[in-house]
């Protein structure tokens, strides 16, 4: 398997272009349809692989066409998918994004029956125990907790990315206590701003950082969009990384690009945390200059971006 092993969300995004968004009982003409691999967990691991890391992913798909496309998209990035069981007759997780010519949209989530059916017994715990780092977004819950236990038993660092709000996690079977417990024990906790606000009870950044200081035994990192990122060390010190001045084209997946790059630079390249965060922030900025959720650069693209935008 891989130096970086991930277990988490996966999806195929189906972008449906229409002439207009219909109202109730309305009608629209489909003008285009595009299939784009997505899912925060797979996006993170795909980015780490794009930067040259040896990566593997654990997750379950159906034997439908979307499932085949999800697996194929990971293999195309060089990710080991041998730990991805397939549910016979199953429906893979997908999102349908319906968008009109002005950019107005609505999103339909089809959870299917394959993704959440991954059981602890189907988790390749041996590959996790042999990894340099284990990444999870805690979905699906029982399988993710089995992976976390395998990592702990083998003293493998755990990086936990909270990619959605707490209410959404609760709706998917993950309790608030599950989130707090894993965040407290992880070597690195990467909460999204919505998730952090939910946990801290406030969308004020300082309040959130104070909350993280009292919760996390490891490093907590919060990305701030164009303002960069801020990290809290176990000793309570802070690192503020400024943003890279760019004209953003599409910010979709920037947080995933950051997380995947951090995994690669910290646990494969073995850079110090501060250096890994700075480079991960640059990768995230680069991803915003292109369309799509998996638009982060490879090593050559990162170097070219640094020359053009950061003058490093």
Backbone bond lengths (Angstrom), bond angles and torsions (degrees), N, CA, C in turn:
res aa  C-N    CA-C-N  psi(-1)  N-CA   C-N-CA  omega(-1)  CA-C   N-CA-C  phi
1 X - - - 1.453 - - 1.526 109.22 -
2 X 1.344 119.26 -141.61 1.445 119.40 -170.19 1.505 114.80 -122.90
3 X 1.339 114.56 165.17 1.457 120.51 172.40 1.523 109.80 -66.97
4 X 1.336 116.35 -33.77 1.458 122.95 174.52 1.521 107.72 -112.52
5 X 1.318 116.54 120.06 1.467 120.76 177.33 1.521 107.96 -115.59
6 X 1.328 115.71 128.75 1.451 121.28 179.62 1.512 111.80 -117.12
7 X 1.328 115.91 147.45 1.467 122.43 173.74 1.522 105.99 -140.12
8 X 1.323 116.26 119.37 1.456 117.86 -176.97 1.505 112.31 177.93
9 X 1.317 114.69 -155.46 1.456 120.73 -173.68 1.522 112.09 -71.34
10 X 1.306 114.25 147.17 1.460 122.85 176.27 1.517 107.31 -142.76
11 X 1.301 117.04 156.05 1.469 119.76 -179.44 1.513 110.02 -168.86
12 X 1.300 114.51 163.30 1.450 121.69 165.13 1.519 106.60 -117.71
13 X 1.340 115.90 125.21 1.457 120.73 178.43 1.526 108.66 -92.76
14 X 1.316 115.60 126.02 1.457 121.27 177.93 1.528 107.40 -106.99
15 X 1.323 116.50 108.73 1.458 122.36 -179.46 1.527 108.60 -91.49
16 X 1.333 115.68 113.70 1.463 121.57 -179.12 1.526 108.34 -108.98
17 X 1.323 116.24 116.51 1.466 121.29 178.54 1.522 109.48 -92.81
18 X 1.340 115.77 133.04 1.461 120.91 -178.43 1.523 109.60 -129.30
19 X 1.333 115.47 161.51 1.467 118.98 -179.35 1.524 111.76 -71.91
20 X 1.337 116.62 -26.45 1.457 121.23 176.62 1.515 107.89 -164.45
21 X 1.341 115.89 156.93 1.456 119.68 175.30 1.525 108.83 -83.49
22 X 1.311 117.72 120.59 1.471 119.05 -177.68 1.524 112.05 -76.07
23 X 1.316 115.68 151.96 1.453 121.60 171.75 1.510 109.71 -86.67
24 X 1.336 117.83 -169.75 1.466 120.46 178.00 1.524 111.65 -55.73
25 X 1.320 115.17 131.01 1.469 122.14 -178.87 1.527 112.03 62.95
26 X 1.329 116.96 16.60 1.462 120.94 -177.57 1.520 112.99 -84.48
27 X 1.335 114.46 -177.01 1.467 121.87 -172.80 1.518 107.96 -139.92
28 X 1.310 116.89 140.33 1.459 121.49 176.37 1.518 109.59 -140.93
29 X 1.321 114.83 155.11 1.467 120.94 178.88 1.531 108.73 -103.12
30 X 1.314 116.45 128.06 1.461 121.50 177.20 1.523 108.96 -76.96
31 X 1.321 116.39 123.72 1.459 120.91 -178.65 1.530 113.03 -106.80
32 X 1.319 116.51 -8.38 1.456 119.42 178.41 1.518 110.75 -174.46
33 X 1.331 115.59 156.87 1.458 120.79 179.73 1.533 107.84 -145.55
34 X 1.328 116.31 126.82 1.456 121.11 -178.37 1.521 109.40 -131.47
35 X 1.329 115.93 137.70 1.456 121.59 178.23 1.529 108.47 -104.48
36 X 1.336 115.49 123.15 1.462 120.83 -177.90 1.528 109.43 -128.06
37 X 1.330 118.63 126.45 1.461 119.30 177.49 1.521 110.47 -65.87
38 X 1.324 116.44 139.07 1.452 121.34 -179.29 1.519 110.75 -146.90
39 X 1.312 115.91 -153.99 1.451 120.64 -175.25 1.514 109.24 92.35
40 X 1.321 117.12 120.17 1.460 120.39 -172.75 1.523 113.02 -58.12
41 X 1.324 117.26 -43.38 1.460 119.56 -178.03 1.512 112.66 -61.22
42 X 1.321 116.74 -46.14 1.459 119.94 179.58 1.524 111.35 -70.64
43 X 1.336 117.52 -33.32 1.465 119.64 177.13 1.526 111.16 -60.41
44 X 1.341 115.98 -43.14 1.462 120.58 -179.72 1.523 110.98 -60.92
45 X 1.314 116.03 -49.18 1.461 119.88 -176.90 1.524 111.13 -68.98
46 X 1.331 117.51 -36.30 1.461 120.39 177.34 1.523 110.97 -61.98
47 X 1.341 117.46 -39.88 1.461 120.21 178.60 1.527 111.45 -65.72
48 X 1.316 117.09 -42.47 1.465 119.91 177.80 1.523 110.52 -60.85
49 X 1.327 116.37 -41.03 1.465 119.96 178.55 1.519 111.43 -67.05
50 X 1.313 116.80 -36.62 1.465 121.26 -179.94 1.531 111.01 -62.21
51 X 1.321 115.46 -27.40 1.469 120.05 178.08 1.527 112.08 -88.60
52 X 1.314 116.46 10.19 1.456 121.03 172.94 1.507 115.94 97.81
53 X 1.329 118.53 4.69 1.455 121.05 -178.96 1.519 111.20 -78.98
54 X 1.317 115.48 148.14 1.456 122.79 174.70 1.523 107.35 -80.53
55 X 1.333 117.27 110.19 1.463 121.42 -170.54 1.525 112.10 -126.42
56 X 1.322 114.58 153.41 1.459 121.94 174.26 1.521 108.30 -139.23
57 X 1.332 115.48 153.55 1.460 119.92 179.80 1.515 110.01 -131.53
58 X 1.335 114.68 142.21 1.457 122.23 177.69 1.518 108.44 -118.35
59 X 1.304 117.52 123.79 1.458 122.52 179.68 1.516 108.53 -178.41
60 X 1.305 117.05 159.99 1.471 120.81 -173.98 1.515 111.16 -114.25
61 X 1.318 115.07 136.00 1.463 122.22 177.33 1.517 108.97 -124.91
62 X 1.330 115.42 166.37 1.451 120.35 172.78 1.518 110.27 -86.25
63 X 1.314 116.11 172.96 1.466 119.15 177.95 1.521 111.67 -90.72
64 X 1.327 116.06 26.00 1.459 120.91 176.86 1.526 110.23 -86.22
65 X 1.320 116.43 177.65 1.459 120.94 -177.58 1.525 111.46 -64.96
66 X 1.326 116.76 -37.94 1.457 118.99 179.70 1.528 111.16 -64.06
67 X 1.321 116.36 -39.24 1.457 119.72 177.72 1.519 111.50 -61.99
68 X 1.321 116.20 -42.20 1.466 120.24 177.89 1.520 111.07 -62.08
69 X 1.332 116.45 -38.76 1.459 120.47 179.84 1.527 111.58 -68.91
70 X 1.339 116.91 -37.71 1.465 120.28 178.16 1.526 110.19 -61.61
71 X 1.319 116.37 -48.27 1.461 120.44 -179.78 1.525 110.92 -64.74
72 X 1.339 116.31 -42.94 1.458 120.02 -179.66 1.520 111.84 -62.28
73 X 1.337 116.90 -36.32 1.472 119.78 -179.47 1.525 111.03 -65.78
74 X 1.325 117.40 -34.61 1.462 120.69 177.24 1.522 111.04 -71.99
75 X 1.316 116.25 -43.17 1.463 119.46 178.94 1.522 111.13 -61.57
76 X 1.331 115.85 -34.82 1.463 119.69 179.18 1.519 111.60 -64.36
77 X 1.333 116.87 -24.52 1.469 121.68 177.47 1.530 111.47 -89.48
78 X 1.330 116.78 -1.24 1.457 120.62 -179.32 1.518 114.03 87.59
79 X 1.340 117.32 15.08 1.460 121.41 -179.14 1.527 110.20 -84.32
80 X 1.328 116.67 135.74 1.455 123.00 176.86 1.530 108.09 -73.84
81 X 1.323 117.62 121.01 1.456 122.17 -178.42 1.528 112.29 -111.75
82 X 1.333 117.23 17.01 1.462 119.84 -177.60 1.527 111.91 -66.16
83 X 1.327 117.57 -17.34 1.458 121.12 178.13 1.511 113.30 -95.19
84 X 1.330 117.39 21.52 1.465 121.63 -179.05 1.525 110.39 -111.38
85 X 1.334 117.07 94.66 1.460 119.28 178.43 1.525 111.85 -69.32
86 X 1.313 115.33 157.07 1.465 122.02 -178.85 1.526 109.18 -116.90
87 X 1.338 116.72 132.45 1.453 122.01 178.09 1.523 109.49 -88.55
88 X 1.339 117.94 114.15 1.471 119.92 179.42 1.533 110.89 -59.71
89 X 1.313 115.60 129.49 1.456 120.15 -179.33 1.510 113.87 72.55
90 X 1.328 116.86 9.49 1.456 121.21 -174.51 1.521 113.39 -85.65
91 X 1.320 114.35 161.25 1.462 122.10 177.55 1.520 109.06 -109.55
92 X 1.316 116.78 124.85 1.464 121.75 -178.45 1.517 111.08 -78.80
93 X 1.324 115.43 152.93 1.463 121.59 178.06 1.529 109.77 -65.69
94 X 1.324 115.43 136.59 1.466 119.60 178.67 1.517 109.95 -151.45
95 X 1.304 115.68 157.50 1.455 121.61 171.16 1.528 107.48 -122.45
96 X 1.313 115.79 137.87 1.457 121.42 175.25 1.519 107.60 -109.97
97 X 1.318 115.79 116.71 1.458 122.14 -179.40 1.528 107.49 -104.20
98 X 1.314 116.66 113.17 1.463 121.86 -179.74 1.525 107.81 -100.57
99 X 1.321 116.81 120.19 1.459 120.93 -173.02 1.518 110.29 -133.76
100 X 1.351 115.64 140.11 1.460 119.20 178.58 1.530 110.34 -97.42
101 X 1.316 116.85 -177.32 1.458 121.40 -173.34 1.526 113.05 -67.67
102 X 1.339 117.49 -19.69 1.466 120.27 178.83 1.521 112.84 -92.29
103 X 1.340 116.95 -1.91 1.453 120.49 179.49 1.509 114.75 95.43
104 X 1.336 118.29 -4.91 1.466 121.01 175.10 1.525 108.80 -67.60
105 X 1.333 115.57 143.88 1.457 117.20 -173.22 1.515 112.14 -152.03
106 X 1.313 114.86 165.25 1.459 121.24 163.44 1.523 106.95 -139.98
107 X 1.345 115.45 157.84 1.460 120.87 -172.64 1.524 109.50 -125.57
108 X 1.318 115.93 133.05 1.460 122.85 177.57 1.527 108.44 -112.79
109 X 1.324 116.70 124.23 1.463 121.66 179.26 1.520 109.27 -102.11
110 X 1.317 115.77 123.76 1.462 121.84 175.07 1.527 107.24 -113.27
111 X 1.327 116.90 102.40 1.466 121.07 -177.98 1.519 112.06 -67.34
112 X 1.346 116.34 -22.92 1.447 118.72 -176.35 1.524 110.89 63.46
113 X 1.329 116.17 -162.91 1.460 119.56 179.89 1.532 112.51 -125.80
114 X 1.326 116.98 4.37 1.465 119.73 -175.91 1.521 112.50 -92.62
115 X 1.319 117.35 -50.01 1.460 121.54 -172.12 1.525 112.87 -54.21
116 X 1.322 117.17 -52.18 1.465 120.97 -175.75 1.517 112.89 -76.03
117 X 1.332 117.84 -6.35 1.461 120.26 -178.71 1.523 112.75 -85.91
118 X 1.346 117.88 -1.46 1.460 120.29 176.55 1.526 108.86 -62.90
119 X 1.317 116.82 121.89 1.460 121.51 -176.87 1.526 110.53 -99.51
120 X 1.339 117.30 159.62 1.466 119.35 175.21 1.522 112.86 -55.66
121 X 1.335 116.42 -34.68 1.460 119.64 -179.91 1.515 113.84 -67.97
122 X 1.349 116.70 -20.29 1.461 120.15 179.06 1.525 112.71 -90.02
123 X 1.317 117.46 -5.66 1.456 121.05 -179.85 1.518 109.99 -77.59
124 X 1.323 116.44 127.47 1.464 121.90 179.19 1.526 108.55 -76.80
125 X 1.320 115.40 81.86 1.465 120.15 -176.54 1.529 112.04 -68.13
126 X 1.335 117.35 -26.13 1.469 119.71 178.67 1.520 110.89 -64.67
127 X 1.332 116.45 -39.19 1.466 119.36 179.44 1.519 110.58 -68.63
128 X 1.322 117.25 -35.73 1.464 120.48 177.63 1.526 109.96 -65.92
129 X 1.316 116.39 -43.11 1.463 120.65 -178.89 1.527 111.99 -64.71
130 X 1.334 116.93 -25.17 1.470 120.98 -178.63 1.527 112.50 -94.66
131 X 1.326 117.47 -1.16 1.468 121.09 -175.55 1.528 111.56 -81.49
132 X 1.332 114.40 165.99 1.465 120.76 172.61 1.519 111.59 -84.92
133 X 1.337 116.40 -24.55 1.460 121.32 179.33 1.520 108.16 -160.35
134 X 1.326 115.77 147.49 1.461 122.08 176.92 1.522 108.64 -117.36
135 X 1.329 116.02 126.38 1.460 121.74 179.33 1.518 109.62 -112.09
136 X 1.334 117.05 136.33 1.456 120.57 174.73 1.519 110.32 -149.69
137 X 1.332 115.30 151.79 1.467 120.96 171.28 1.524 110.18 -107.60
138 X 1.333 115.90 14.46 1.463 124.90 173.06 1.526 113.35 71.91
139 X 1.325 116.82 21.00 1.456 121.25 176.62 1.522 110.07 -130.71
140 X 1.357 116.88 136.25 1.454 127.36 -9.05 1.533 111.53 -71.73
141 X 1.315 117.25 148.88 1.454 123.20 -165.78 1.522 114.70 -53.65
142 X 1.330 117.63 -59.95 1.466 120.15 -171.60 1.522 111.67 -63.15
143 X 1.322 116.66 -40.28 1.461 120.27 178.21 1.520 110.83 -66.08
144 X 1.333 116.05 -41.58 1.469 120.01 179.56 1.520 111.07 -63.91
145 X 1.334 117.22 -41.83 1.460 119.99 179.22 1.526 111.26 -65.33
146 X 1.334 117.25 -33.69 1.459 120.13 175.19 1.523 110.61 -64.99
147 X 1.330 116.47 -39.70 1.458 120.33 176.83 1.514 111.57 -65.12
148 X 1.323 116.31 -41.11 1.468 120.74 179.05 1.525 110.36 -62.68
149 X 1.330 116.62 -42.91 1.464 119.97 179.67 1.525 111.12 -63.18
150 X 1.333 116.78 -39.26 1.468 120.40 178.00 1.520 110.54 -64.56
151 X 1.328 116.62 -40.59 1.460 120.50 178.92 1.524 111.06 -65.32
152 X 1.319 116.33 -44.65 1.471 120.09 179.34 1.520 111.02 -60.16
153 X 1.331 116.45 -44.92 1.462 120.55 -177.58 1.517 111.81 -61.90
154 X 1.341 116.11 -30.80 1.469 120.80 -178.67 1.520 112.66 -98.56
155 X 1.349 116.99 6.70 1.472 122.56 -178.41 1.524 111.89 58.11
156 X 1.335 116.08 36.33 1.463 121.90 176.15 1.525 108.14 -89.32
157 X 1.331 119.47 129.06 1.467 120.91 179.02 1.524 111.78 -57.33
158 X 1.324 115.39 141.72 1.461 122.27 179.59 1.520 108.99 -113.05
159 X 1.320 116.27 127.80 1.464 122.61 173.27 1.516 107.11 -113.64
160 X 1.320 116.24 122.81 1.464 122.53 -176.71 1.516 109.66 -113.15
161 X 1.329 116.17 119.08 1.448 121.49 176.87 1.520 110.60 -105.34
162 X 1.318 117.85 114.62 1.463 122.35 174.80 1.517 106.88 -89.52
163 X 1.315 116.78 103.91 1.458 121.11 -167.77 1.522 114.70 -96.98
164 X 1.348 117.07 -11.47 1.462 120.67 -179.19 1.523 108.48 -137.91
165 X 1.326 115.74 175.06 1.450 120.43 179.83 1.519 112.58 -69.07
166 X 1.324 115.18 162.37 1.461 120.68 -176.90 1.529 111.46 -64.58
167 X 1.319 117.88 -38.10 1.469 120.30 179.61 1.524 110.87 -60.44
168 X 1.324 116.66 -40.24 1.464 120.09 177.79 1.512 110.53 -65.47
169 X 1.330 116.89 -42.49 1.468 120.36 177.64 1.524 110.60 -61.90
170 X 1.330 117.01 -43.01 1.465 120.55 177.60 1.522 110.81 -59.44
171 X 1.329 116.29 -41.95 1.450 120.72 179.29 1.516 113.34 -64.65
172 X 1.322 116.14 -22.91 1.464 121.44 178.85 1.524 111.92 -97.55
173 X 1.326 116.20 12.55 1.455 120.18 173.04 1.512 116.29 92.97
174 X 1.327 117.72 7.74 1.462 121.82 179.56 1.523 108.10 -104.33
175 X 1.313 117.61 119.94 1.455 120.56 -176.99 1.526 111.25 -78.59
176 X 1.317 114.97 161.55 1.463 119.89 176.18 1.524 110.11 -62.04
177 X 1.318 116.86 -36.67 1.468 120.26 178.47 1.529 110.87 -66.21
178 X 1.338 117.66 -37.04 1.473 120.48 174.39 1.524 109.99 -56.36
179 X 1.326 115.72 -47.38 1.464 121.06 -177.56 1.518 110.49 -62.02
180 X 1.322 116.40 -48.44 1.463 120.53 -178.32 1.526 111.11 -62.96
181 X 1.324 116.86 -41.01 1.464 120.88 -177.45 1.519 111.56 -64.80
182 X 1.333 116.38 -46.01 1.464 119.68 -179.32 1.525 110.50 -69.54
183 X 1.334 117.05 -40.66 1.462 120.17 178.53 1.523 111.16 -60.45
184 X 1.334 116.50 -39.45 1.463 120.51 -178.86 1.517 111.98 -66.55
185 X 1.332 116.79 -34.05 1.461 120.42 -174.23 1.529 113.80 -93.16
186 X 1.325 117.82 -17.07 1.466 120.97 -175.37 1.527 111.63 -68.89
187 X 1.311 115.24 149.16 1.466 119.22 174.12 1.528 110.66 -68.27
188 X 1.339 115.26 -34.13 1.465 120.71 177.04 1.524 108.67 -138.36
189 X 1.333 115.81 132.18 1.460 122.45 176.17 1.515 108.35 -117.76
190 X 1.332 116.20 126.53 1.457 122.62 -177.76 1.533 109.12 -120.97
191 X 1.333 118.22 84.30 1.462 119.15 179.40 1.519 112.07 -85.14
192 X 1.327 116.49 141.76 1.460 119.44 169.66 1.518 107.81 -71.97
193 X 1.338 117.11 163.96 1.458 119.85 -176.36 1.534 111.65 -63.94
194 X 1.324 117.51 -38.26 1.467 119.92 178.81 1.522 110.43 -64.07
195 X 1.331 116.14 -45.81 1.452 119.95 -179.98 1.514 112.13 -63.20
196 X 1.325 116.52 -40.78 1.458 120.57 178.68 1.526 110.80 -64.12
197 X 1.323 116.86 -43.78 1.467 120.51 179.04 1.521 110.89 -60.53
198 X 1.326 116.37 -40.09 1.466 120.15 178.82 1.526 110.96 -64.25
199 X 1.315 116.74 -44.15 1.462 120.36 -178.45 1.526 111.63 -67.92
200 X 1.326 116.03 -41.57 1.461 120.85 -176.19 1.515 112.98 -82.25
201 X 1.333 117.06 -16.03 1.456 120.43 -177.94 1.508 113.27 77.42
202 X 1.336 117.38 17.77 1.467 121.70 -179.54 1.517 108.47 -161.24
203 X 1.339 115.97 145.22 1.464 119.31 175.33 1.525 112.03 -91.90
204 X 1.337 117.05 7.49 1.461 121.43 174.97 1.526 109.12 -74.28
205 X 1.326 116.86 126.66 1.456 120.45 -175.03 1.526 112.09 -61.51
206 X 1.312 117.39 -43.75 1.462 119.74 -178.90 1.524 111.64 -61.95
207 X 1.321 115.86 -39.81 1.465 119.49 176.72 1.522 110.22 -63.02
208 X 1.318 116.19 -41.39 1.457 120.44 178.40 1.517 112.61 -63.77
209 X 1.331 116.87 -42.26 1.460 120.61 179.32 1.526 111.31 -66.03
210 X 1.315 116.37 -38.59 1.464 119.58 176.19 1.532 110.55 -62.73
211 X 1.321 115.59 -40.08 1.465 120.08 177.66 1.528 110.57 -61.50
212 X 1.324 116.51 -46.09 1.461 120.46 -179.31 1.528 111.45 -63.11
213 X 1.318 116.24 -36.81 1.467 119.77 179.53 1.519 111.17 -61.44
214 X 1.331 116.43 -32.82 1.453 120.03 179.53 1.516 114.00 -86.07
215 X 1.334 116.77 -16.08 1.466 121.26 -176.25 1.519 113.33 -96.93
216 X 1.334 116.87 -47.77 1.465 121.83 -167.24 1.520 112.36 -87.19
217 X 1.323 114.89 131.23 1.462 120.43 172.13 1.530 110.71 -86.65
218 X 1.322 115.81 -20.98 1.449 120.79 178.25 1.520 110.89 -101.27
219 X 1.334 115.61 -149.37 1.462 122.32 -179.99 1.521 109.80 -93.92
220 X 1.307 117.36 134.65 1.463 122.64 174.45 1.521 108.55 -113.14
221 X 1.321 116.35 133.41 1.465 121.27 -177.76 1.522 108.70 -127.69
222 X 1.326 116.00 128.79 1.466 121.56 177.91 1.518 108.02 -119.15
223 X 1.319 116.82 122.23 1.460 120.10 175.73 1.523 108.99 -84.26
224 X 1.341 115.20 145.41 1.463 121.53 -171.91 1.521 112.35 -122.83
225 X 1.330 117.26 26.65 1.452 119.96 -179.72 1.519 110.87 64.03
226 X 1.311 116.14 -131.54 1.454 120.36 -178.27 1.516 114.28 -65.62
227 X 1.343 116.39 -14.84 1.471 120.10 179.50 1.523 112.84 -85.62
228 X 1.335 117.10 -1.42 1.462 119.94 175.95 1.510 113.04 99.45
229 X 1.326 117.17 -130.03 1.463 122.00 -177.43 1.514 109.07 -154.70
230 X 1.328 114.87 156.75 1.457 120.63 175.21 1.517 108.28 -132.14
231 X 1.321 116.75 137.95 1.456 121.80 -178.52 1.513 110.21 -124.13
232 X 1.326 115.56 142.43 1.458 122.82 174.33 1.513 108.27 -109.75
233 X 1.320 117.56 123.26 1.458 122.50 178.89 1.526 110.13 -84.60
234 X 1.334 116.99 161.31 1.465 119.20 178.34 1.529 113.27 -57.71
235 X 1.336 116.82 -27.33 1.465 119.27 179.67 1.524 113.04 -83.51
236 X 1.344 116.28 2.70 1.453 120.21 177.59 1.517 115.23 92.98
237 X 1.320 117.68 -7.02 1.464 120.09 179.72 1.529 110.26 -75.39
238 X 1.337 115.24 157.56 1.461 121.38 -178.70 1.518 110.84 -115.51
239 X 1.329 113.79 147.85 1.455 121.09 172.07 1.519 107.50 -125.31
240 X 1.303 116.99 120.66 1.468 122.11 177.85 1.525 108.36 -105.79
241 X 1.316 116.47 120.00 1.460 121.94 178.76 1.520 108.40 -107.25
242 X 1.318 119.33 119.24 1.471 120.25 -177.97 1.522 111.84 -70.38
243 X 1.310 115.00 158.73 1.448 119.81 177.67 1.519 111.90 -76.59
244 X 1.330 115.23 164.23 1.460 121.30 176.33 1.526 107.63 -97.20
245 X 1.319 118.70 123.22 1.468 120.15 -177.59 1.525 111.75 -69.00
246 X 1.315 115.57 110.62 1.456 122.17 179.71 1.520 108.71 -137.42
247 X 1.316 115.45 167.13 1.456 121.39 167.42 1.517 106.65 -100.36
248 X 1.329 116.16 106.63 1.463 120.37 -174.19 1.531 110.57 -71.22
249 X 1.313 114.44 134.53 1.460 121.47 174.96 1.524 110.18 -96.37
250 X 1.331 116.06 -41.38 1.464 121.55 -178.01 1.530 107.44 -158.45
251 X 1.323 117.20 119.68 1.467 120.52 -178.25 1.528 112.76 -92.01
252 X 1.327 116.87 1.16 1.456 120.25 -179.90 1.531 110.51 -58.00
253 X 1.314 116.76 127.67 1.452 121.08 175.51 1.516 115.29 81.32
254 X 1.337 118.02 5.72 1.465 119.53 -178.62 1.525 111.49 -63.14
255 X 1.336 116.50 -39.99 1.456 119.37 177.89 1.511 112.53 -64.22
256 X 1.334 116.70 -36.49 1.465 120.88 176.85 1.528 110.82 -67.04
257 X 1.327 115.86 -40.29 1.462 119.88 177.65 1.524 110.35 -61.42
258 X 1.329 116.58 -41.96 1.459 121.23 177.66 1.528 110.20 -59.40
259 X 1.327 116.26 -49.59 1.461 120.34 -176.88 1.522 111.54 -62.47
260 X 1.332 117.27 -45.01 1.461 119.86 179.88 1.512 112.28 -63.80
261 X 1.336 115.91 -40.33 1.456 119.66 178.75 1.530 110.87 -67.33
262 X 1.324 117.28 -40.21 1.463 120.15 178.27 1.526 110.33 -60.19
263 X 1.324 117.41 -44.08 1.460 120.36 177.65 1.526 111.18 -56.86
264 X 1.337 115.27 -45.46 1.466 119.83 -177.63 1.525 111.83 -65.87
265 X 1.309 116.67 -47.15 1.464 120.17 -174.91 1.530 112.29 -74.60
266 X 1.309 117.12 -34.94 1.466 120.08 -177.47 1.526 112.39 -81.95
267 X 1.340 117.36 -46.08 1.462 119.49 -169.21 1.518 114.36 -102.79
268 X 1.321 118.12 -14.66 1.468 120.88 175.05 1.522 110.18 -105.77
269 X 1.325 117.08 -51.19 1.464 120.51 176.85 1.529 112.31 -75.73
270 X 1.332 116.13 -17.69 1.472 122.36 177.88 1.533 112.71 64.57
271 X 1.310 116.81 34.01 1.457 119.88 175.92 1.528 110.09 -74.61
272 X 1.313 115.81 158.23 1.448 119.97 172.68 1.526 109.33 -63.65
273 X 1.335 116.03 155.29 1.463 120.83 -176.00 1.526 111.53 -54.20
274 X 1.320 117.79 -45.46 1.463 120.87 -177.30 1.520 111.50 -61.25
275 X 1.335 116.75 -43.29 1.459 119.94 179.93 1.522 111.25 -68.36
276 X 1.326 116.39 -38.73 1.462 120.13 178.42 1.520 111.04 -63.38
277 X 1.328 116.99 -39.59 1.462 120.64 179.09 1.522 110.55 -66.51
278 X 1.316 117.45 -42.96 1.473 119.97 -179.74 1.529 111.27 -60.73
279 X 1.324 116.53 -44.38 1.460 119.35 179.93 1.526 111.33 -70.14
280 X 1.325 117.12 -38.61 1.460 120.51 178.16 1.523 110.53 -63.04
281 X 1.319 116.30 -37.67 1.462 120.60 177.07 1.522 110.68 -63.74
282 X 1.316 116.72 -37.19 1.461 120.78 178.65 1.525 110.92 -68.69
283 X 1.324 116.64 -40.28 1.468 120.69 176.41 1.524 110.20 -61.32
284 X 1.326 116.73 -44.14 1.465 120.21 179.04 1.524 111.08 -61.22
285 X 1.328 116.72 -42.47 1.465 120.07 178.09 1.526 110.89 -62.19
286 X 1.323 115.90 -42.76 1.464 119.92 179.04 1.520 111.32 -61.43
287 X 1.335 116.26 -36.99 1.464 119.36 -179.48 1.523 111.76 -64.21
288 X 1.319 116.79 -26.18 1.464 121.03 -177.88 1.527 112.66 -78.11
289 X 1.315 117.23 -8.32 1.458 120.20 179.12 1.524 112.19 -90.74
290 X 1.331 116.14 1.77 1.463 121.15 179.65 1.524 109.32 -134.64
291 X 1.324 116.79 158.80 1.454 121.98 179.87 1.516 110.82 -79.85
292 X 1.337 115.44 147.00 1.454 120.71 171.43 1.511 114.02 107.71
293 X 1.342 114.65 157.39 1.458 120.98 -177.95 1.520 112.51 -77.15
294 X 1.317 117.48 -19.91 1.467 121.04 178.36 1.521 109.04 -119.39
295 X 1.310 115.18 64.52 1.462 120.10 -174.96 1.517 112.39 -113.82
296 X 1.329 117.45 11.36 1.456 120.32 178.24 1.515 111.45 -68.33
297 X 1.323 117.97 156.81 1.467 121.76 -174.95 1.517 113.70 -82.39
298 X 1.331 114.93 161.72 1.455 120.57 165.25 1.532 107.11 -87.04
299 X 1.332 117.61 -171.34 1.468 119.64 -176.35 1.527 112.12 -61.80
300 X 1.322 115.75 -43.33 1.462 118.99 -179.27 1.527 110.55 -65.90
301 X 1.334 116.09 -40.98 1.455 119.64 179.09 1.519 111.96 -66.02
302 X 1.328 116.24 -36.19 1.460 119.74 177.39 1.522 110.90 -64.51
303 X 1.325 116.19 -42.63 1.466 119.99 179.49 1.535 110.51 -62.43
304 X 1.328 116.00 -43.13 1.468 119.53 179.45 1.523 110.80 -64.20
305 X 1.335 116.39 -39.18 1.468 120.04 178.85 1.518 110.93 -65.13
306 X 1.319 116.96 -41.40 1.463 120.62 179.18 1.530 111.12 -61.18
307 X 1.315 116.60 -40.69 1.459 120.42 179.83 1.528 110.40 -64.04
308 X 1.342 115.66 -40.98 1.464 119.36 -174.60 1.517 112.80 -78.99
309 X 1.350 116.65 -38.04 1.463 119.02 -170.03 1.532 114.54 -109.23
310 X 1.304 117.62 -30.68 1.470 118.44 -173.95 1.499 113.46 -111.91
311 X 1.333 117.62 -10.58 1.451 122.41 177.62 1.540 112.54 57.56
312 X 1.384 114.09 31.23 1.465 117.56 178.91 1.530 110.18 -90.52
